[in-house]
């Protein structure tokens, strides 16, 4: 992916504060707010999926995360991966869900819970049994307290990656300051 210097700067500012206004970005970058609007629109079409907030989950009562390595059961294979994966991703406790390729396990999932009782209900309730556990077996389960989170932020990685993306250079244009072409 190639971005202009201004696109990189706008993206990094938005990454660090999604609520920042186009006027504020324009002031920081010394370009027009219209140019920022065009850059933002382009970034939203190409790389920005959504704007979100970062919550303190422990203040919402979520105190336990569980990482689980899981294998498909024969019922899961029979049901079919697409249907099973849709069921799992719809479960509100599931935060992150990865498919593993060529591993001993089929999936890694991370789920969140209020307390140990909530966790126990997830693994032993009849409803969850029918929706999920008949189709995958959680082989390795690692519970973690939300109080033990040392880092839960992808921004540093994204900022570093943005810095190392290819950069386009501007072509002369008297009317659009953000219309750019690839450098050679």
Order of alpha helices (4+ residues) and beta strands (2+ residues): beta-alpha-alpha-alpha-beta-alpha-alpha-beta-beta-alpha-beta-alpha-beta-beta
